[in-house]
Amino acid sequence: MYAIILTGGKQYKVAKGDVIEVEKLAGEAGAEVTFDQVLAVAGEDGKLNVGTPRVEGASVSGKVLDQFRAKKIVVFKMKRRKGYRRTHGHRQSLTRVEIGEIKG
């Protein structure tokens, strides 16, 4: 059984026991989170239930394992022959979540 959820503007295919890294969610380590935006659910029999756009009454619960920051991304801008150079960095805040129960 698996589900496709929407969180942080991205879609994730999840099953029970999966550990995923998503955009930062509120909550400390050990907190329970619920994903209500479920786009599709596949049952044990292999039948796929696709929502329009979401599956009514479906939800996926999980447990926050930790909050962390991703590796640094270096953004370098340059215009040739003009002496223009700019360097910026970015580190995205992420949340590691272990998927628990899939309802739907």
Residue frames as a rotation matrix with the C-alpha (Angstrom) as fourth column:
MET 1
0.582 0.813 0.000 0.00
0.813 -0.582 0.000 0.00
0.000 0.000 -1.000 0.00
TYR 2
-0.622 -0.770 -0.144 1.31
0.760 -0.638 0.125 3.42
-0.188 -0.031 0.982 -0.91
ALA 3
0.599 0.767 -0.230 0.10
0.688 -0.640 -0.341 7.00
-0.408 0.046 -0.912 -1.26
ILE 4
-0.346 -0.624 0.700 1.13
0.810 -0.576 -0.113 10.12
0.473 0.528 0.705 -3.13
ILE 5
0.415 0.439 -0.797 1.11
0.828 -0.545 0.131 13.19
-0.377 -0.714 -0.590 -0.90
LEU 6
0.237 -0.275 0.932 1.64
0.522 -0.773 -0.361 16.90
0.820 0.572 -0.040 -1.53
THR 7
0.773 -0.049 -0.632 3.69
0.559 -0.418 0.716 18.94
-0.299 -0.907 -0.296 0.92
GLY 8
0.063 -0.780 -0.623 5.93
0.155 -0.609 0.778 21.96
-0.986 -0.145 0.082 0.46
GLY 9
0.388 0.173 -0.905 4.91
-0.758 -0.500 -0.420 22.25
-0.525 0.849 -0.063 -3.20
LYS 10
-0.560 -0.614 -0.557 6.33
-0.807 0.557 0.198 18.82
0.189 0.560 -0.807 -4.01
GLN 11
0.632 0.761 -0.143 4.81
-0.731 0.648 0.215 15.37
0.256 -0.031 0.966 -4.44
TYR 12
-0.535 -0.781 0.323 6.14
-0.845 0.505 -0.177 12.31
-0.025 -0.367 -0.930 -2.63
LYS 13
0.332 0.534 -0.778 5.32
-0.427 0.820 0.380 8.62
0.841 0.206 0.500 -3.09
VAL 14
-0.470 -0.464 0.751 5.27
-0.859 0.046 -0.509 7.12
0.202 -0.884 -0.421 0.42
ALA 15
0.205 0.470 -0.859 4.63
-0.030 0.880 0.474 3.75
0.978 -0.071 0.194 2.03
LYS 16
0.955 0.186 0.230 4.49
-0.233 -0.005 0.972 2.70
0.182 -0.982 0.039 5.67
GLY 17
0.672 -0.738 -0.058 7.94
0.535 0.430 0.727 2.84
-0.512 -0.520 0.684 7.25
ASP 18
0.304 -0.562 0.769 9.47
0.788 -0.306 -0.535 5.16
0.536 0.769 0.350 4.64
VAL 19
0.159 -0.332 -0.930 11.70
0.648 -0.675 0.352 8.01
-0.745 -0.659 0.108 5.82
ILE 20
0.322 0.035 0.946 11.38
0.865 -0.416 -0.279 11.16
0.384 0.909 -0.164 3.69
GLU 21
-0.550 -0.505 -0.665 12.94
0.669 -0.743 0.010 14.62
-0.499 -0.439 0.747 3.81
VAL 22
0.245 0.752 0.612 10.42
0.922 -0.377 0.093 17.42
0.301 0.541 -0.785 3.19
GLU 23
-0.242 -0.218 0.945 10.37
0.071 -0.976 -0.207 21.21
0.968 0.017 0.252 3.43
LYS 24
-0.957 -0.292 0.003 10.43
0.017 -0.066 -0.998 22.36
0.291 -0.954 0.068 7.06
LEU 25
0.088 0.982 -0.168 7.34
0.276 0.138 0.951 21.47
0.957 -0.130 -0.259 9.09
ALA 26
-0.002 -0.004 1.000 6.40
-0.824 -0.567 -0.004 22.79
0.567 -0.824 -0.002 12.51
GLY 27
0.931 0.363 0.033 7.14
-0.300 0.712 0.635 20.44
0.207 -0.601 0.772 15.39
GLU 28
0.077 -0.912 0.403 10.01
-0.975 0.016 0.223 19.06
-0.210 -0.410 -0.888 17.40
ALA 29
-0.621 -0.373 -0.689 11.51
-0.520 0.854 0.007 15.59
0.586 0.363 -0.724 17.11
GLY 30
-0.950 0.298 -0.090 8.95
0.290 0.744 -0.602 12.98
-0.113 -0.598 -0.793 18.15
ALA 31
-0.449 0.824 -0.344 5.92
-0.485 -0.549 -0.681 15.11
-0.750 -0.139 0.647 17.21
GLU 32
-0.275 0.484 0.830 3.12
0.691 0.700 -0.180 13.62
-0.669 0.524 -0.527 15.09
VAL 33
-0.655 0.115 -0.746 2.29
-0.505 -0.801 0.320 15.18
-0.561 0.587 0.584 11.72
THR 34
0.002 0.726 0.687 -0.64
0.478 0.603 -0.639 14.55
-0.878 0.330 -0.346 9.39
PHE 35
-0.924 -0.253 -0.288 -0.61
-0.154 -0.442 0.883 15.05
-0.351 0.860 0.370 5.64
ASP 36
-0.082 0.992 0.098 -4.17
0.053 0.102 -0.993 15.79
-0.995 -0.076 -0.061 4.47
GLN 37
0.346 0.162 -0.924 -3.35
-0.834 -0.398 -0.382 16.56
-0.429 0.903 -0.002 0.85
VAL 38
-0.366 -0.358 0.859 -3.36
-0.008 0.924 0.382 13.01
-0.931 0.132 -0.341 -0.52
LEU 39
-0.287 0.184 -0.940 -3.44
-0.893 -0.407 0.193 12.89
-0.347 0.895 0.281 -4.32
ALA 40
0.223 0.335 -0.916 -3.68
-0.655 0.747 0.113 9.10
0.722 0.575 0.386 -4.76
VAL 41
-0.088 -0.200 0.976 -3.89
-0.872 0.490 0.022 5.93
-0.482 -0.849 -0.217 -2.65
ALA 42
-0.143 -0.003 -0.990 -3.09
-0.640 0.763 0.090 2.39
0.755 0.647 -0.111 -3.78
GLY 43
0.574 0.475 0.667 -4.63
-0.817 0.384 0.430 -0.41
-0.052 -0.792 0.609 -1.75
GLU 44
-0.187 -0.621 0.761 -3.24
-0.549 0.709 0.443 -3.83
-0.815 -0.335 -0.473 -0.87
ASP 45
0.389 0.431 0.814 -5.09
0.381 0.730 -0.568 -5.28
-0.839 0.531 0.120 -3.87
GLY 46
-0.571 -0.728 0.378 -3.15
0.674 -0.154 0.722 -2.96
-0.468 0.668 0.579 -6.22
LYS 47
0.260 0.749 0.610 -6.16
0.927 -0.370 0.060 -0.78
0.270 0.550 -0.790 -7.10
LEU 48
-0.802 -0.591 -0.087 -5.20
0.597 -0.788 -0.148 2.90
0.019 -0.171 0.985 -7.42
ASN 49
0.384 0.904 -0.187 -7.67
0.916 -0.399 -0.048 5.50
-0.118 -0.153 -0.981 -6.14
VAL 50
-0.692 -0.631 0.352 -6.83
0.694 -0.716 0.081 8.85
0.201 0.300 0.933 -7.77
GLY 51
-0.079 0.649 -0.757 -8.39
0.678 -0.522 -0.518 12.05
-0.731 -0.554 -0.398 -6.43
THR 52
-0.106 0.114 0.988 -9.74
0.874 -0.463 0.147 15.01
0.474 0.879 -0.050 -8.38
PRO 53
0.311 -0.928 -0.206 -7.52
-0.533 0.010 -0.846 16.70
0.787 0.373 -0.492 -7.23
ARG 54
-0.650 -0.549 0.525 -7.43
-0.730 0.260 -0.632 15.07
0.210 -0.794 -0.570 -3.76
VAL 55
-0.466 0.465 -0.753 -8.79
0.288 0.884 0.368 11.84
0.836 -0.045 -0.546 -2.31
GLU 56
0.107 0.619 0.778 -11.63
-0.643 -0.554 0.529 12.68
0.758 -0.557 0.339 0.10
GLY 57
0.867 0.332 0.371 -11.14
-0.485 0.394 0.781 11.42
0.113 -0.857 0.503 3.65
ALA 58
0.659 -0.693 -0.291 -7.62
0.570 0.713 -0.409 10.16
0.491 0.104 0.865 3.02
SER 59
0.768 -0.501 0.400 -4.69
-0.620 -0.739 0.264 11.10
0.163 -0.451 -0.878 5.23
VAL 60
0.391 -0.750 -0.533 -1.16
0.395 0.660 -0.639 9.99
0.831 0.040 0.555 5.97
SER 61
0.964 -0.091 0.251 0.32
-0.264 -0.448 0.854 10.24
0.035 -0.889 -0.456 9.46
GLY 62
0.365 -0.908 -0.206 3.97
0.384 0.349 -0.855 10.36
0.848 0.233 0.476 10.37
LYS 63
0.823 -0.211 -0.527 6.46
0.500 -0.169 0.849 11.10
-0.268 -0.963 -0.034 13.09
VAL 64
0.792 -0.585 0.175 9.07
-0.419 -0.730 -0.540 13.87
0.443 0.355 -0.823 12.98
LEU 65
0.641 -0.650 -0.408 12.52
0.720 0.694 0.025 12.34
0.267 -0.310 0.913 13.42
ASP 66
-0.105 -0.661 -0.743 14.56
0.753 -0.541 0.375 15.55
-0.649 -0.520 0.555 13.30
GLN 67
0.961 0.257 -0.104 14.89
0.157 -0.814 -0.559 19.08
-0.228 0.521 -0.823 11.93
PHE 68
0.041 -0.998 0.047 18.03
0.610 0.062 0.790 19.80
-0.791 -0.003 0.612 9.93
ARG 69
0.522 0.031 -0.853 19.51
-0.505 -0.794 -0.338 21.92
-0.687 0.607 -0.399 7.17
ALA 70
0.911 -0.140 0.388 20.59
0.380 0.653 -0.655 20.64
-0.162 0.744 0.648 3.77
LYS 71
-0.086 -0.992 0.097 24.01
0.908 -0.038 0.417 21.10
-0.409 0.124 0.904 2.22
LYS 72
0.042 0.025 -0.999 24.94
-0.013 -1.000 -0.025 24.61
-0.999 0.014 -0.042 1.16
ILE 73
0.417 0.128 0.900 24.18
0.889 0.146 -0.433 25.61
-0.186 0.981 -0.053 -2.43
VAL 74
-0.394 -0.627 -0.672 26.50
0.357 -0.778 0.517 28.22
-0.847 -0.037 0.530 -3.91
VAL 75
0.673 0.598 0.436 24.91
0.685 -0.280 -0.673 30.70
-0.281 0.751 -0.598 -6.32
PHE 76
-0.330 -0.868 -0.371 27.50
0.459 -0.491 0.741 32.49
-0.825 0.074 0.560 -8.45
LYS 77
0.794 0.575 0.196 26.59
0.486 -0.409 -0.772 35.31
-0.364 0.708 -0.605 -10.82
MET 78
-0.268 -0.916 -0.298 29.00
0.338 -0.379 0.861 36.78
-0.902 0.130 0.411 -13.32
LYS 79
0.914 0.404 -0.040 28.88
0.116 -0.353 -0.928 39.04
-0.389 0.844 -0.369 -16.35
ARG 80
0.260 -0.889 0.377 31.85
0.911 0.355 0.209 38.55
-0.320 0.289 0.902 -18.58
ARG 81
-0.337 -0.625 0.704 34.15
0.813 -0.571 -0.118 41.47
0.476 0.533 0.700 -19.34
LYS 82
0.337 0.546 0.767 32.32
0.071 -0.827 0.558 43.73
0.939 -0.134 -0.318 -16.88
GLY 83
-0.714 -0.681 0.161 34.01
-0.149 -0.077 -0.986 42.83
0.684 -0.728 -0.047 -13.60
TYR 84
0.007 0.814 0.580 30.66
-0.952 -0.172 0.253 41.84
0.305 -0.554 0.774 -12.07
ARG 85
-0.458 -0.124 -0.880 30.79
0.052 0.985 -0.166 38.86
0.887 -0.122 -0.445 -9.71
ARG 86
-0.071 0.490 0.869 28.45
-0.960 -0.271 0.074 37.96
0.272 -0.829 0.490 -6.87
THR 87
-0.652 -0.126 -0.748 28.50
0.019 0.983 -0.183 34.88
0.758 -0.134 -0.638 -4.67
HIS 88
-0.059 0.691 0.720 25.54
-0.971 -0.208 0.121 33.90
0.233 -0.692 0.683 -2.52
GLY 89
-0.927 -0.197 -0.320 24.85
-0.122 0.963 -0.240 30.77
0.356 -0.183 -0.917 -0.52
HIS 90
0.011 0.968 0.249 21.66
-0.908 -0.094 0.409 29.02
0.419 -0.231 0.878 0.54
ARG 91
-0.971 -0.173 -0.163 20.89
-0.090 0.902 -0.422 26.23
0.220 -0.396 -0.892 3.00
GLN 92
-0.165 0.984 -0.072 17.35
-0.468 -0.014 0.884 24.87
0.868 0.179 0.462 2.96
SER 93
-0.608 0.099 0.787 15.68
-0.754 0.237 -0.612 23.92
-0.247 -0.966 -0.069 6.25
LEU 94
-0.289 0.456 -0.841 14.27
-0.479 0.692 0.540 20.39
0.829 0.560 0.019 6.06
THR 95
0.022 0.370 0.929 12.35
-0.951 0.293 -0.094 17.95
-0.307 -0.882 0.358 8.23
ARG 96
-0.787 -0.262 -0.559 12.95
-0.417 0.893 0.168 14.19
0.455 0.365 -0.812 8.29
VAL 97
-0.033 0.894 0.447 9.65
-0.979 0.062 -0.195 12.31
-0.202 -0.444 0.873 8.69
GLU 98
-0.986 -0.139 0.094 8.95
-0.126 0.983 0.133 8.60
-0.111 0.119 -0.987 9.17
ILE 99
-0.372 0.895 -0.248 5.66
-0.740 -0.124 0.661 7.57
0.560 0.429 0.709 7.58
GLY 100
-0.779 0.184 0.599 3.25
-0.409 0.575 -0.709 5.71
-0.475 -0.797 -0.373 9.84
GLU 101
-0.344 0.768 0.540 -0.33
0.491 0.637 -0.594 4.96
-0.801 0.061 -0.596 8.92
ILE 102
-0.972 0.151 -0.179 -2.01
-0.231 -0.483 0.845 5.52
0.041 0.862 0.504 5.54
LYS 103
-0.393 0.911 0.125 -5.80
0.294 0.254 -0.922 5.99
-0.872 -0.325 -0.367 5.74
GLY 104
-0.214 0.390 -0.896 -7.90
-0.797 -0.600 -0.071 6.07
-0.565 0.699 0.439 2.65
